């Protein structure tokens, strides 16, 4: 019997299984995951799950019977350690191995760890898994001082949860503005003001030099000064889990390099999907994305390619972040030099920033503005020309613009 093996237990893995069965694949499927859980959602970890508003069972992407009914063998709590390409075997950390006819790498990412003195002190946390949240959540006690290292999505989402729970929160960001790699300056300023209004303190353009304490964290050293802290959350980005691919001789460049069909460029029997991949964007450039949409869509395309029905992947990426009662939705990929068009009033906490490139919408950032996001995404997909004046004029509805 033909056998497909999937390494990784996240969004891409769950979607690949669903797609393979929906497309008629009746062979064996084995999923290998290094955590003890079947595939689950990660975005709620820094939001509703951390806040205690979402039960653990609701994190899981599929109920247990899905895997049983789909005839999927789950190998959980075990790591894939090596790929023997000539023999088509996957070596596992429990000394066993799996034969495969097709192999899908959906290995995701891991947190980038901070390399400063004191980084191993008790009280210094990261957030990537259920276990991370289960360790952090009991420490979020009202009145405690939380230092958040990194002003990106994860750091700010945790800051929003923590200040709501009554902690004193201070964010340290090495760059001069928040979410600098992800959003426009207007969005950075808006979120800075919102967090400050909620009581969060900020040290921008300030790198962390170390952590101090006698076995347990007592202070963060940053900007030449010590700042008292009972606990810290480090959110300074992630790294793709591509080592197993690189060791097997597959092309890797900040991720596993795949073609437009989500197949490895070096081995026709190996595919990859999700945050671990470096793939071709809509404009032909190579990029790596960290978002649910990319994981889902790449998994669908990888499944088709594994079944011998390759279809080019060319989807518009989209992202979101929930902070307080603010829903940030982003579609497309912005670039330096884009023409920016503000629609709406940030003071009203409902607005959008459109990024135009050669007269076309290349990206949209929408805050509590679903119509702008939905239509903006369609304008990107269809490459529909639109004037700056029409986009900026709120008297013209987005439905009319579409």
Buried (B, 14 or more C-beta within 10 A) or exposed (E): EEBBBBBBBBBBBBBBBBBBBEEEBEEBBBBBBBBEBBBBBBBBBBBBBBBEEBEEEEBBBBEEEBBEEBEBEBBEEBBBBBBEBEEBBBBBEEEEBBEBBBBBBBBBBBBBEBEBEBBEBEBBBBBBBBEBBEEBBEBBEEEBBBBBBBBBBBBBBBBBBBBBBEBBBBBBBBBEBBBBEBBBEBBBBBBBEBBEEBEBBBBBEBBBBBBBBEEEBBBBBBBEEBBEBBBBBBBBEBBBBBEBBEEBEBBBEEBBBBBBBBBBEBBEEBBBBBBBBBBBBBEEEBBBBBBBBBBBBBBBBBBBBBBEEBEEBBBBBBBBBBBBEBBBBBBBBBEEEBEBBBBBEBEEBBBBBBBBBEEBBBBBBBBBBEBBBBBBBBBBBEEBEBEEEEBEEEEEEBEEBB
